[in-house]
């Protein structure tokens, strides 16, 4: 009996000791876990408040870095664009138009909306394309978002250049050149009265009356200026085609015989060649009544002082060898004998087109004279009108 009591007591003591042990172990484990949780929370809170490399701050810094890179890249692009455009303006100042035209195409592929570059391109076309095509291009600029001053500049260029050419070719009676110049312009500005009347006159003076009427049809039938133009053209043509009466011709010849010619051109090797001087530069020009405009070879023209001529533009010309594009300049002053001819248009042709001549003296210069052919002396006498 006593042994059983002792054994039972021992079992109770062992059970109590085990419970105490496991309770103690659980308590300290729980306490440690809680401390770790607290320590982790403190750590996280500390990192969120004290250190810069938290996820939120990293995102903000990344966005800021991207923005800085974008600004820097934009600044670099702007500087590159300014440098490239400065190169273009330098080429324009040096009048290297062929090279400028090529580099402008490259530039505009990168910056297609640069208005200043588009305006510079239009200026380049004045020197590289026929003037009518260049002016058509200027018309195209009017659809761009130009500033008021840019818009006025474009409109002024169109008006001033077309008026200058119309006046000059009309004065020279260069009706073929005038018609060639105006035909594209009437297509882009079909209601422009100056274009319509001038092109109608150019056709009429070449006796192309059907073309004249087709152009004038854009105006009302009772338009007074169109009616006057028809009457004037018919009268001019009739006058040119009417042969002189024998009495009038004899009287005119006697009058010429009594005068001393202002210029006398002697025949040499079957040709009438006369010296012309521009600022002491001598040119030997072949008399050519079939040429509407005086022509000079490009090699001789290169010797003339730059301040003695003004660039008019490039024009399409019909020659014996076909159509060519050639520049026309206005010579401020040239001497034919002792007679000064002012503001004379000259076409600049390749030397090959002139067969080793310095140039041709065309009707825009000869029309300022009365011309007498002296078959007996094989000479041509010019009497200033």
JOWOFEN-V767206 format. One record per residue. RES is the residue in one letter. PHI is phi in radians with two decimals (* if undefined). D_LAST is the distance of its C-alpha to the last C-alpha in Angstrom with 2 decimals. Layout:
BEGIN
RES_PHI_D_LAST / RES_PHI_D_LAST
END
This chain:
BEGIN
X_*_169.49 / X_-1.11_168.52 / X_-1.12_166.51 / X_-1.10_164.40 / X_-1.12_163.72 / X_-1.12_162.62 / X_-1.11_160.33 / X_-1.15_158.75 / X_-1.14_158.14 / X_-1.11_156.45 / X_-1.09_154.14 / X_-1.12_153.21 / X_-1.12_152.47 / X_-1.12_150.25 / X_-1.14_148.38 / X_-1.14_147.86 / X_-1.12_146.64 / X_-1.13_144.13 / X_-1.10_142.80 / X_-1.11_142.40 / X_-1.11_140.55 / X_-1.17_138.09 / X_-1.16_137.50 / X_-1.10_136.73 / X_-1.10_134.39 / X_-1.13_132.51 / X_-1.08_132.20 / X_-1.22_130.67 / X_-1.12_128.30 / X_-1.11_127.08 / X_-1.09_126.71 / X_-1.14_124.70 / X_-1.12_122.45 / X_-1.11_121.81 / X_-1.16_121.01 / X_-1.13_118.56 / X_-1.08_116.85 / X_-1.12_116.71 / X_-1.08_115.45 / X_-1.12_112.73 / X_-1.11_111.68 / X_-1.09_111.59 / X_-1.09_109.58 / X_-1.10_107.07 / X_-1.13_106.80 / X_-1.15_106.34 / X_-1.14_103.60 / X_-1.23_101.80 / X_-1.87_101.88 / X_-1.98_101.86 / X_-1.85_100.05 / X_-1.41_96.32 / X_-1.78_96.62 / X_-1.40_97.87 / X_-0.97_96.17 / X_-1.11_94.51 / X_-1.18_93.10 / X_-1.13_91.91 / X_-1.11_89.91 / X_-1.07_88.34 / X_-1.15_87.50 / X_-1.10_86.04 / X_-1.09_83.75 / X_-1.12_82.70 / X_-1.12_81.99 / X_-1.05_79.88 / X_-1.11_77.86 / X_-1.11_77.35 / X_-1.14_76.25 / X_-1.10_73.79 / X_-1.09_72.30 / X_-1.13_72.09 / X_-1.14_70.49 / X_-1.08_67.90 / X_-1.14_67.15 / X_-1.12_66.78 / X_-1.10_64.42 / X_-1.11_62.32 / X_-1.14_62.12 / X_-1.10_61.24 / X_-1.14_58.46 / X_-1.11_57.06 / X_-1.14_57.16 / X_-1.12_55.47 / X_-1.21_52.67 / X_-1.09_52.19 / X_-1.10_51.67 / X_-1.14_48.93 / X_-1.15_47.05 / X_-1.17_47.33 / X_-1.10_45.75 / X_-1.14_42.88 / X_-1.13_42.37 / X_-1.50_42.38 / X_1.04_39.83 / X_-1.61_42.32 / X_-1.25_41.24 / X_-1.13_42.95 / X_-1.18_46.24 / X_-1.08_45.82 / X_-1.08_45.36 / X_-1.15_48.64 / X_-1.20_50.63 / X_-1.13_49.44 / X_-1.08_50.93 / X_-1.13_54.22 / X_-1.08_54.19 / X_-1.27_53.53 / X_-1.19_56.43 / X_-1.53_58.68 / X_-2.27_56.97 / X_-1.19_55.21 / X_-1.83_55.02 / X_-1.34_53.38 / X_-1.09_50.42 / X_-1.07_48.87 / X_-1.21_48.99 / X_-1.15_47.45 / X_-1.18_44.54 / X_-1.15_44.17 / X_-1.08_44.22 / X_-1.10_41.33 / X_-1.13_39.31 / X_-1.14_40.20 / X_-1.08_38.92 / X_-1.04_35.38 / X_-1.73_35.46 / X_-2.04_37.63 / X_-2.15_36.61 / X_-0.95_33.44 / X_-1.01_32.06 / X_-1.07_32.93 / X_-1.17_36.53 / X_-1.10_36.71 / X_-1.21_35.67 / X_-1.03_38.26 / X_-1.10_40.78 / X_-1.09_39.86 / X_-1.02_40.61 / X_-1.11_44.01 / X_-1.15_44.71 / X_-1.12_44.76 / X_-1.52_48.18 / X_-1.47_49.73 / X_-1.33_51.79 / X_-1.40_49.05 / X_-1.27_49.50 / X_-1.06_47.45 / X_-1.19_45.20 / X_-1.14_44.77 / X_-1.07_43.95 / X_-1.16_41.27 / X_-1.11_39.78 / X_-1.13_39.62 / X_-1.09_38.09 / X_-1.15_35.48 / X_-1.05_34.59 / X_-1.04_34.14 / X_-1.15_32.02 / X_-1.21_29.75 / X_-1.22_29.10 / X_-1.16_28.48 / X_-1.12_26.09 / X_-1.07_24.10 / X_-1.15_23.85 / X_-1.05_23.02 / X_-1.13_20.13 / X_-1.19_18.77 / X_-1.22_19.24 / X_-1.16_17.84 / X_-1.10_14.55 / X_-1.40_14.60 / X_1.01_15.79 / X_-1.53_18.81 / X_-1.16_21.12 / X_-1.17_23.94 / X_-1.15_24.23 / X_-1.11_24.13 / X_-1.11_26.88 / X_-1.07_28.92 / X_-1.25_28.80 / X_-1.48_29.79 / X_-0.96_32.53 / X_-1.19_35.25 / X_-1.24_34.41 / X_-1.12_34.93 / X_-1.19_38.33 / X_-1.59_39.51 / X_-2.38_37.95 / X_-1.22_37.90 / X_-1.83_37.63 / X_-1.31_34.57 / X_-1.10_32.19 / X_-1.10_29.09 / X_-1.11_30.03 / X_-1.09_30.91 / X_-1.18_27.80 / X_-1.23_25.41 / X_-1.19_27.43 / X_-1.04_27.61 / X_-1.16_23.85 / X_-1.06_23.56 / X_-1.15_26.21 / X_-1.07_24.81 / X_-1.24_21.33 / X_-1.72_23.36 / X_1.08_25.36 / X_-1.73_28.43 / X_-1.23_29.54 / X_-1.11_33.14 / X_-1.14_32.24 / X_-1.04_29.95 / X_-1.19_32.90 / X_-1.09_35.33 / X_-1.25_33.42 / X_-1.19_32.89 / X_-1.12_36.62 / X_-1.20_37.35 / X_-1.74_36.20 / X_-1.15_38.09 / X_-1.08_37.19 / X_-1.68_36.47 / X_-1.10_34.17 / X_-1.13_31.46 / X_-1.18_28.66 / X_-1.17_29.63 / X_-1.13_29.65 / X_-1.13_26.19 / X_-1.11_24.96 / X_-1.01_26.64 / X_-1.12_25.13 / X_-1.14_21.54 / X_-1.12_21.93 / X_-1.06_23.54 / X_-1.13_20.87 / X_-1.11_18.08 / X_-1.13_20.32 / X_-1.07_21.22 / X_-1.12_17.67 / X_-1.19_17.02 / X_-1.52_20.42 / X_-1.40_20.41 / X_-1.21_20.05 / X_-1.23_18.19 / X_-1.13_20.78 / X_-0.99_21.69 / X_-1.14_20.95 / X_-1.18_17.43 / X_-1.10_16.81 / X_-1.12_18.50 / X_-1.12_16.57 / X_-1.16_13.18 / X_-1.14_14.80 / X_-1.11_16.30 / X_-1.11_13.13 / X_-1.13_11.83 / X_-1.09_15.37 / X_-1.33_15.44 / X_-1.75_12.61 / X_-1.63_13.20 / X_-1.10_11.26 / X_-1.21_10.12 / X_-2.45_12.16 / X_-2.12_14.87 / X_-1.97_17.08 / X_-1.56_20.54 / X_-1.32_22.85 / X_-2.43_25.83 / X_0.95_28.83 / X_1.41_27.04 / X_-2.29_24.17 / X_-1.77_20.64 / X_-2.08_20.96 / X_-2.21_18.72 / X_-1.35_19.90 / X_-2.28_18.51 / X_-2.15_20.39 / X_-2.20_21.45 / X_0.89_23.67 / X_1.23_24.81 / X_-1.64_25.52 / X_-1.55_24.16 / X_-2.24_23.20 / X_-1.72_22.83 / X_-1.91_20.78 / X_-1.41_20.96 / X_-1.17_17.85 / X_-2.43_18.72 / X_-1.29_16.72 / X_-1.53_19.85 / X_-1.68_19.73 / X_-1.27_18.18 / X_-2.29_18.53 / X_-1.09_18.55 / X_-2.24_22.20 / X_-2.32_24.25 / X_-1.20_27.97 / X_-1.15_30.33 / X_-1.21_31.91 / X_-1.27_28.74 / X_-1.10_27.74 / X_-1.10_31.23 / X_-1.52_30.49 / X_-1.36_27.63 / X_-1.09_28.86 / X_-1.11_29.73 / X_-1.41_28.10 / X_-1.73_24.61 / X_-2.55_24.48 / X_-2.22_25.69 / X_-1.26_27.63 / X_-1.68_26.38 / X_2.45_29.24 / X_-1.65_30.51 / X_-2.42_29.32 / X_-1.53_30.78 / X_-2.10_28.67 / X_-1.70_29.49 / X_-2.10_29.48 / X_-1.07_31.17 / X_-1.58_34.18 / X_2.01_34.40 / X_-1.36_33.47 / X_-2.39_33.18 / X_-1.81_32.70 / X_-2.46_30.16 / X_-1.37_28.88 / X_-2.08_25.27 / X_-2.09_24.15 / X_-1.75_21.20 / X_-1.44_20.18 / X_-1.07_19.65 / X_-2.68_17.63 / X_-2.45_16.83 / X_-1.85_15.59 / X_-1.97_13.89 / X_1.15_14.81 / X_-1.77_14.10 / X_-1.68_11.08 / X_-1.57_12.58 / X_-1.89_12.02 / X_-1.88_14.22 / X_0.93_16.54 / X_-1.73_15.97 / X_-1.29_18.79 / X_-2.34_20.85 / X_-1.58_23.95 / X_-1.73_26.94 / X_-2.00_28.86 / X_-1.05_32.18 / X_-1.03_31.96 / X_-1.10_33.98 / X_-1.30_31.25 / X_-1.90_28.81 / X_0.92_31.36 / X_1.20_31.36 / X_-1.47_27.58 / X_-1.25_26.03 / X_2.85_23.62 / X_-2.15_20.83 / X_-1.64_17.05 / X_-1.61_16.33 / X_-1.22_13.74 / X_-1.13_13.36 / X_-1.64_11.61 / X_-1.20_10.22 / X_-1.17_8.65 / X_-1.47_5.88 / X_-2.21_5.11 / X_-1.52_6.22 / X_-1.91_9.80 / X_-2.17_12.57 / X_-1.66_16.12 / X_-1.82_18.42 / X_-1.16_21.85 / X_-1.13_23.76 / X_-1.66_22.63 / X_0.86_22.26 / X_-2.48_18.90 / X_-2.11_15.41 / X_-1.90_12.53 / X_-1.98_9.14 / X_-2.01_6.29 / X_-1.08_3.81 / X_-1.23_0.00
END
